[in-house]
Amino acid sequence: MQNQVIRVPAGQRLARLHPKQYDARFFGPAGTEPRNRYDSPDGGYKIFYAAFSLRGAVGEVLVRNPARRYVMMSEIDALASATFRLGRDVVLAALHDERMSSWGVSLTDLTASDYAVTQALGAKIHADARRLDGILYPSRFSNQPCIALFERAEAALEPLGDSRPLRIERIEKIVARFGKTVADDSL
């Protein structure tokens, strides 16, 4: 079922926001309890989440709650930004377009707030005999493609410099595109 996968070529850049207390290459979650969309339901593997643009990463990390009108400064201050390049082609389960149907899921399943379906799907993809490197999926918040890499693809990640603090001016412009405002925690 070749139409279920997509090859992302070596050289592709990835943007990532990560908690400052972790290395930019952090594969999570910390511990065995799943927290995010494609995390292992039983803690059997870890995931590296990234996007193809800073805007996509901001959408996935800082604009997670559509009902909230603000992104708090403390949330921004707790994060760092990192850029990676893929050092080799990676083969991913294609969930970012109509091929999601070949995996037995719909966009509704992929964007639900309850992660039970996507975590089970992540486990199925991780166990796939083709040894896929991860998942290409649509951001729930920006409709941009994002990537979830399994630990086995860690060697494909080449950091482009060190992690750096988020530039507030740039983050303000990005969150404004989502209809949000950056707010001081004292408000």
N, C-alpha and C positions, 0 to 999 in steps of 0.2 A: 504493500500500500504506500507507494512512493508519494502519493498526493497528500499524505498525512504529515509530511515533514518539510522543512525548509532548511536550506544551507545558508548560513550567514558567513560571508567571506572573511578571511584573515584581513586585518587592517581596519575593520569596522571599529569605530569609537563608541564607547559606552560612558554614560554619565551616572554618577551614583551619589546619593546623600546617605550618610551613615552617622550613627551616634559617635560623638567624639571619643568616648571611652573605648571604642573598638577600632581595630585596624581597618583600613579601607577594604581589604580583602576578606573581611569577616563574612563567614557563611553562617547563617542563623537558622533557627533562633538559638539563643543561649539556653541551655538546658534541653529537655526532651519534649516539653509542652509546645504543640504547634500554635503559632500566633498569626501567621500571615497566610495569604491565599493558597500557595502551593506547598506549604511546609509539610513535612512527613507527619502523617497522623500518629505514628508510633515512635518518632524520634530517630528513625533508622538512617536518615540522611539529612544533610543541611543544604540550604539554598542561598545563592548570591543573587540579590535583586538589583536590577539596573534598568536604565532607559537609554534610548538613542539620542536624547537631548536633555539638557538641564530642565527645560520646561516639563518634559515627561516625568523626570525624577521628582521635581517639586510637586507635581500633581499627585503622584503616588504616595509621597511621604508627608507633605505639609497640608495638602488640601483633601484630607481623607474624610472629613465629615461635611457633607454638602449643606447641612442645616446651620453650621457655624459660619458666621459672616467674617470672622477674624482669624488670623494666624498670629499667635502670640510670639513676642520677642523671645521668650524663654525657650520656645520650641525651635526657633531659628538658631539661637545661641548654643543649643545642645547638639547641633549637627555640624558636620564638615562635608565638603564636596571633594570628589575624586573623579579623575578621568582615566579610563583604561582603553587599551587597544587589544583587539583579539589577535593573538599571535598565530593562530591557526583557524581554519574553518571550523565552525561548530554546527552540529546538526540538531535541530530543535523540532519539537512537536509544534505543528502549525495550528495555533488556536486564535490567531489574530484576524482571520478572515473566514470565508465560507467553509474552509476545511475543518473548522471546529466541529461541524456536523459529523464528519467521518470519525471523530473521537466520541460521538454519542452525547454531545453537549450543545447547548444553545448559548447565545449571548446573555440571556437571562441567567443561566447557570453560572457563567463566568463573572458576572458583575454583581451577584447576590452578596449581601452583607454576611450571610451565613457561609462559612468557608468549607463546610463538610463535603460538598460535591467537588470543589476544586482540589481540596487536599487529597481526597480519594483518587481523583484523576491524576494528580501529581504522583501518587504512589504507583499507579498503573503505568504511567509513562516512565518513571524511574526504573521499574522492573521490566520494561519492554526489552525483548531479546536483541533489538538493534543497538542497545546501549546508547540511547540518545543523550546528548549533552545537557538538555534542558527544554524549556518551553518558551515560545514566543506568544505573547498574549496581549490583548488590548487593555490599556489603562482604563479603569472605571471612571476616571475623572477628566482625562484629556483626549481620549480616543486615539492616543498615540501608541505605537507598539512598544512593549516592554519585554524584558528578558528575565527569566528565572533560570539560573545555571545550577546544575547539580555539582556537588563537590568534585566529582570525577573530572570536571572540566576546568578545575582551578588552574592548571598549568597553561591554559589558553589565555589567561588574563595577564596582560602586561601593563603595569601602572605607568601613566604618563605624568611623572612628577609626584610630589607628595600631596597628601590631603591638605586642603586649605579651608580657612573659615569662609562662611557664606558672606557675600557682599550684600549688605542690606538693601542698597539701592536696586540691585539687579533682582533680588528676591521680591521686593515690593512691586516691581514692574510685572514680574511673572504672576504673582498671586492676584494682581489687579485684573489680569486676563481671565481669571477664574471668577471674577466678581467679588473678590475678598480684599480685605484691608489688613495690613500689619498693625498690631496694637501692642502698646506697652502693657505689661502685666499689672501695672498699678491701676489701670482703669477699672 
